[in-house]
Amino acid sequence: MASTVTMIQTRVRVSRAVYRACTWNMSTACCRYRNECEKTFLRSKWRYTSSSPTLSPICLRPVVCPSRPLRTSHNGWILPRVSAAAVVEAMPKTVQPYLRLMRLDRPIGTWLLYLPCTWSIALAAQPGCLPDFSMLALFGTGAVLMRGAGCTINDMWDKDFDKKVARTANRPLAAGDITRFQSLVFLGGQLTLALGVLLCLNYYSIVLGAASLSLVLTYPLMKRITYWPQLVLGLTFNWGALLGWAAIKGSCDWSVCLPLYASGVMWTLIYDTIYAHQDKADDVLVGVKSTALRFNEQTKPWLSGFSLAMLTGLTLTGLNCDQTAPYYAAVALIGGHLVHQIYTLDINNAEDCWKKFTANRTVGFLLFLGIVLGNLWKSHGTN
């Protein structure tokens, strides 16, 4: 039995096992054929042997994404989807390694960095008003650049580790597509552009934003030191919950910003612990630490505790800024979403962990929508 995969430039037939290998290696997949005897597929452990189907000896780039079901036509051909990965694959080959280094082919991380910014920007809006769209756009640009910079730093630190892990072996640095020096130059460009975005804000926000750089630089080291690197990631990824409010108001109202920030940190502990369960076997082999290894079979009780802390923080945030019914309805929906997510989670199924991880974007959007509607619910006379 064979399934057919549509690829850019040509279409080839591969066995189901090879197809699963392709989709498992996710969006940065690339077929490279070194010679007729050994064809390395996706720069991973999956290799073609003499018994495998014959493929055209040219560079092929599949437009497939493991987190979404593939569409098929009536004759069995798999139809390509428009995705961030497909856009990256359509770029010039000389540019692609840098885009993949920024993880532009996998934008879920950018969303998870950006959404806490939107929460605080929306909370800081005047009663009865929509959030500042120009500020949302500015922070969106900053999120793309800083997420890219963070991934570049992470890959520079973890180049040797990434080579040993199946899921990360095809990252540009680990695969040898670019050098450390090229990555360093590219990092400088990203940070320069991010600084330009930061300088558009008030002085208080500039200082506050610059303070997060130490977290960005040190986070990749934490997995070598502690079983709680996800906590440091939470402190880093949710800095926008402080910065967004300061950008609108000129300073932080700590009675609002701190519980919102703490809630974001708890949220990161939830989704990144789930994410870390994908790599726990490889993490043990290469000697890195994570909350997934720390919690192991007790993961669900820990995630439940983090969820309770998150919901408590969000409730306190709403009380301290006079939020209204739509906000609390959104918090209740988030609670239900997290309960379902944790209850149905299979920590030993990498595909399920990935689906649960990406579903957290819904959590962020629910809270943003609740804040916006809650703010519109307020009268203009509410302080």
C-alpha positions in Angstrom: 0.0 0.0 0.0 1.4 3.4 -0.9 0.2 7.0 -0.2 1.1 9.9 -2.4 2.6 13.1 -1.3 2.5 16.3 -3.4 5.8 18.1 -3.3 7.0 21.4 -4.8 8.6 20.8 -8.2 7.4 17.2 -8.5 5.3 14.5 -7.0 6.7 11.2 -5.8 5.3 8.0 -4.3 6.7 6.9 -0.9 5.7 4.2 1.6 3.5 5.0 4.5 6.5 4.6 6.9 8.6 7.1 5.0 5.6 9.5 4.8 5.2 9.3 8.6 8.9 10.1 8.9 8.5 13.1 6.7 5.6 14.6 8.7 7.2 13.7 12.0 10.1 16.0 11.2 7.7 18.8 10.8 7.7 22.0 8.8 11.4 22.4 8.0 11.5 19.1 6.2 13.8 18.8 3.2 14.7 15.9 1.0 18.4 15.8 0.0 19.9 13.0 -2.0 23.7 12.6 -1.6 24.2 9.6 -3.8 22.4 6.6 -5.1 23.6 4.3 -2.3 22.6 6.6 0.7 19.8 9.1 0.6 19.4 11.0 3.8 15.9 12.1 4.4 15.2 15.2 6.4 18.7 15.1 8.0 17.4 12.6 10.5 17.6 8.9 11.5 15.2 8.0 8.6 17.2 6.7 5.7 16.3 5.2 2.4 17.8 1.8 1.6 18.0 -0.2 -1.6 14.6 -1.6 -0.9 12.9 1.8 -0.8 11.1 3.3 -3.7 13.2 5.1 -6.3 12.9 8.9 -6.0 14.0 11.7 -8.4 17.6 12.8 -7.3 16.7 16.5 -7.0 16.0 18.7 -4.0 12.3 18.4 -3.1 10.6 20.3 -0.3 7.3 18.9 1.0 4.6 21.3 2.0 3.2 19.2 4.9 2.5 20.1 8.5 2.1 17.4 11.2 -0.2 19.5 13.3 -2.9 19.8 10.7 -4.7 17.0 8.7 -3.8 16.8 5.0 -6.4 17.3 2.3 -6.7 14.7 -0.4 -8.2 14.9 -3.8 -10.5 12.3 -5.4 -7.5 10.5 -7.0 -5.5 10.2 -3.8 -3.1 13.1 -4.3 -2.5 15.1 -1.2 -3.3 18.8 -1.8 -0.9 21.4 -0.4 -2.1 23.8 2.3 -1.1 27.5 2.5 1.0 27.6 5.7 4.0 29.5 7.2 6.2 26.6 6.4 5.1 26.6 2.7 5.8 30.3 2.5 9.3 29.8 3.9 9.9 27.0 1.4 8.9 29.3 -1.4 11.6 31.8 -0.5 15.0 31.8 -2.2 17.2 28.9 -1.0 19.9 31.3 0.4 17.3 33.0 2.6 15.5 29.9 3.9 18.1 28.9 6.6 17.7 32.3 8.2 13.9 32.2 8.1 14.0 28.8 9.7 16.5 30.0 12.3 13.9 32.6 13.3 11.3 29.8 13.3 9.1 31.7 10.8 8.0 28.4 9.5 6.6 27.6 12.9 4.8 30.7 14.1 3.2 29.2 17.2 6.1 30.4 19.4 5.7 34.0 18.1 1.9 33.9 19.0 2.7 32.7 22.5 5.2 35.5 22.9 2.9 38.1 21.4 -0.4 37.3 23.2 0.6 38.4 26.7 1.5 41.8 25.1 -2.0 42.1 23.7 -3.5 41.3 27.1 -1.8 44.2 28.8 -2.4 46.6 25.9 -6.1 45.8 25.9 -6.3 46.1 29.7 -4.7 49.5 29.6 -7.3 50.9 27.1 -9.7 53.5 28.3 -13.1 52.1 29.5 -15.4 51.6 26.5 -12.6 51.8 24.0 -10.8 49.3 21.8 -7.1 48.7 22.3 -4.5 50.8 20.5 -4.1 49.1 17.1 -0.9 50.8 16.3 0.6 49.6 19.5 -0.6 46.1 18.8 1.1 46.2 15.4 4.3 47.6 16.9 4.4 44.8 19.6 3.6 42.3 16.9 6.7 43.3 14.9 8.7 43.3 18.1 7.5 39.8 18.9 8.6 38.4 15.6 12.0 39.9 15.9 12.6 39.0 19.6 11.3 35.5 19.1 13.7 35.1 16.1 16.6 36.5 18.2 15.7 34.2 21.1 15.7 31.1 18.7 19.0 32.2 17.2 20.6 32.5 20.6 19.1 29.1 21.6 20.4 27.4 18.5 23.8 28.9 18.9 24.0 27.5 22.5 22.4 24.2 21.6 24.1 23.3 18.3 25.8 20.2 19.6 22.7 19.1 21.5 20.4 19.6 18.5 22.4 17.3 16.4 21.6 14.4 18.8 17.8 15.0 18.9 15.7 13.7 16.0 13.2 16.6 16.2 15.9 19.3 16.1 18.6 17.7 13.9 17.4 19.6 10.8 17.7 23.0 12.4 19.9 25.3 10.2 22.9 25.4 12.6 22.8 21.8 13.6 22.4 20.7 10.0 25.3 22.9 8.9 23.2 25.1 6.5 24.8 28.2 8.1 27.7 28.9 10.4 27.8 30.3 14.0 29.4 33.5 12.6 26.6 33.9 10.1 24.1 33.3 12.9 25.9 35.9 15.1 25.7 38.5 12.4 22.0 37.7 11.8 21.4 38.0 15.5 22.9 41.4 15.5 20.6 42.5 12.7 17.5 41.2 14.5 18.5 42.9 17.8 19.1 46.1 16.0 15.7 46.1 14.4 14.1 45.1 17.8 15.9 48.1 19.4 14.4 50.3 16.7 10.9 49.1 17.8 11.7 49.6 21.5 12.8 53.2 20.9 9.3 54.0 19.6 8.1 53.6 23.2 8.3 55.9 26.2 11.5 56.0 28.4 10.0 53.9 31.1 9.2 51.1 28.6 12.6 51.4 27.0 14.3 50.7 30.3 11.8 47.9 31.1 12.2 46.3 27.7 16.0 46.4 27.9 15.9 44.7 31.2 14.4 41.5 29.6 17.5 41.0 27.5 19.4 39.2 30.3 16.6 36.6 30.4 16.7 36.2 26.7 20.4 35.5 26.7 20.5 33.2 29.7 17.4 31.0 29.1 19.1 28.5 26.8 21.6 27.8 29.6 19.0 26.9 32.2 18.3 23.4 30.8 21.9 22.5 31.6 21.5 23.8 35.2 18.0 23.2 36.5 14.9 21.0 35.9 12.9 24.3 35.8 14.0 25.9 32.5 10.3 26.3 31.7 10.0 28.7 34.6 12.8 30.9 33.1 11.1 30.7 29.8 7.8 31.9 31.4 9.6 34.9 33.0 11.0 35.7 29.5 8.0 35.1 27.3 5.5 37.0 29.4 7.6 40.2 29.8 5.2 41.8 27.4 2.5 41.6 30.1 4.4 44.3 31.9 5.7 46.2 28.8 2.3 46.5 27.1 0.7 48.3 30.0 3.8 50.6 30.5 3.8 51.5 26.8 0.2 52.8 27.1 0.2 54.2 30.6 3.8 55.4 31.0 4.4 53.1 34.0 3.3 49.8 35.5 0.3 49.5 37.9 1.7 46.6 39.8 -1.7 45.6 41.3 -2.7 44.8 37.7 0.6 43.9 36.0 2.0 41.5 38.5 -0.9 39.1 38.8 -1.2 39.2 35.0 2.5 38.5 34.6 2.3 35.7 37.2 -0.6 34.2 35.3 1.3 34.2 32.1 4.3 32.5 33.8 1.9 29.7 35.0 0.5 29.4 31.5 4.0 29.0 30.1 4.7 26.3 32.6 1.6 24.5 31.4 2.2 24.6 27.7 6.0 24.2 27.7 5.9 21.3 30.1 3.5 19.6 27.6 5.9 20.5 24.8 8.9 19.1 26.7 7.3 15.7 26.9 8.0 15.3 23.2 11.7 15.2 23.8 12.1 13.6 27.2 13.7 10.4 25.9 16.3 12.4 23.9 16.8 14.9 26.8 17.8 12.0 29.0 20.3 10.8 26.4 22.0 14.2 25.9 21.8 15.2 29.5 19.5 18.3 29.5 16.8 18.9 32.1 13.1 19.9 31.9 10.0 20.0 34.0 8.7 17.1 31.9 11.6 15.0 33.4 11.1 16.5 36.9 7.3 15.8 37.0 7.3 12.6 34.9 4.1 10.7 35.8 3.0 13.4 38.2 2.7 15.9 35.3 -1.1 16.2 35.4 -1.3 17.2 39.1 1.4 19.8 38.6 -0.4 21.2 35.5 -3.6 21.3 37.5 -1.9 23.3 40.1 -0.4 25.7 37.6 -3.9 26.1 36.0 -5.4 27.0 39.3 -2.7 29.6 40.0 -3.2 31.0 36.5 -7.0 31.4 36.9 -6.5 32.9 40.4 -4.1 35.5 39.0 -6.4 36.3 36.1 -9.3 36.8 38.5 -7.2 39.1 40.7 -6.2 41.1 37.6 -9.8 41.6 36.6 -10.8 42.7 40.1 -8.0 45.2 40.3 -8.9 46.9 37.0 -12.7 46.7 37.3 -13.3 44.2 34.6 -16.8 43.2 33.7 -18.8 40.0 32.9 -17.3 39.2 29.4 -13.8 39.1 31.0 -14.8 36.6 33.7 -16.7 34.6 31.1 -13.5 34.3 29.1 -11.6 33.3 32.3 -14.2 30.6 32.9 -13.9 29.3 29.3 -10.1 29.2 29.7 -10.5 27.2 32.8 -12.7 24.7 31.0 -10.2 24.5 28.1 -7.3 23.8 30.5 -9.3 21.1 32.3 -10.1 19.3 29.0 -6.5 19.8 27.8 -5.0 18.3 31.0 -7.6 15.5 31.3 -7.1 14.3 27.7 -3.3 14.7 27.6 -1.2 11.7 26.8 2.3 12.6 27.9 3.7 9.5 26.2 2.2 10.4 22.8 4.4 13.1 21.1 1.7 13.9 18.5 -0.9 14.5 21.2 1.6 16.7 23.2 2.2 18.8 20.0 -1.6 19.3 19.5 -2.1 20.2 23.1 0.8 22.6 23.0 -0.5 24.4 19.9 -4.0 24.6 21.3 -2.7 27.1 23.9 -2.9 29.8 21.2 -6.7 29.5 21.7 -6.2 30.2 25.4 -4.4 33.4 24.6 -7.0 34.6 22.1 -9.9 33.8 24.5 -8.3 36.0 27.1 -7.6 38.8 24.7 -11.2 38.7 23.4 -12.6 38.7 26.9 -10.5 41.7 27.9 -11.6 43.7 24.8 -15.3 42.8 25.3 -15.1 43.4 29.0 -13.6 46.8 28.4 -16.2 47.7 25.9 -18.8 46.7 28.4 -17.6 49.4 30.8 -19.1 52.8 30.8 -16.9 55.8 30.0 -17.4 57.0 33.6 -15.8 53.9 35.1 -12.4 54.6 36.7 
